[in-house]
């Protein structure tokens, strides 16, 4: 009898050990939450027979399948069929999963059928009118949710800047978000051979509540007839999915280890000339935009009595002439000398949020180790 009890005890102990090991292996997986924008009664943009919600879901499912081929990766979907999920719930899904990355995938659209190309966003404030308009378009989905006024109390979809208070609390995730966004855009441009519109910051509700590195990938403009057709094709969706997977795997290998899989991305070979051919109307728009940017740049007045923020780009033993061509096009370069090193800095502002934007710009220019420094009364402070 005692022998039987002993064996039963050992058997139960063995089961417990196996369960614990299996649980630990599951928890140790690299977790990615994939979010297909829109769904169900929320169609998103519809142009030339291309329906955004369907394209988003098709790309996400293909992307998930590629990632799941790696046994060390666990994929969680905010939706894997034609259903509607509240924006805040999409973030909650990622938080509950304790995900390593959150990747939201919508498409872009414009009343003007000419624009095309991909753009990847991280959470933050934007001075760009176009970025704010994109955020407004994506955030407007909350009006389709039940009890949205109480659920999003204090938030105005027409003023997405109201979300920006969250960025200070979530700044710890910004660097990896920018790095992932940059890898995605580099892959889309250089491996897939699609036009890149770069990396930008904007206050997206779907990114606002996700507490991990997170990005939103506008895969292209379905309002552009040619790009819309590409995104609506199985080949286009497969290759966009492969390209985003390539970037995610690179981040996984860099930060979490493992091997980089070989992903066969078929380059888009057709030469697109619509945006690159000078035309009268776009020239006028570009001219007006440059004036607006110039005016915005000249407007801020620096108060020397308040804290001043700058972006330290690099430190050098040798002195470098402070001109844009020596700093990847960045202007307003200053420097100080500390312990025999010339420390070069970009920008100057009393607004910490503006400094965050300048930091993003510096990082997207290739200054990966750039950081914000503060000065008070001409002296560097913590």
Secondary structure, 3 states (H helix, E strand, C coil): CHHHHHHHHHHHHHHHHHHHHHHHHHHCCEEEEEEECCECCECCCEECCEEHHHHHHHHHHHHHHHHHCCCCEEEEECCCCCCCCCHHHHHHHHHHCCCCEEEEEEEECCCCCCCCCEEEEEECCCCCHHHHHHHHHHHHHHHHCCCHHHHCCCCCCCCHHHHCHHHHHCHHHHHHHHHHHHHHHHHHHHHCCCCEEEEEEECCHHHHCCCCEEEEEEEEECCCHHHHHHHCCHHHHHHHHHHHHHHHHHHHHHHHCCCCCCCCCCCCCCCCCCCCCCCHHHHHHHHHHHHHHHHHHHHCCCCCCCCEEEEEEEEECCCCCCCHHHCCCCCCEEEEEECCEEEEEEEEECCHHHHHHHHHHHHHCCCCCCEEEEEECCEEEC
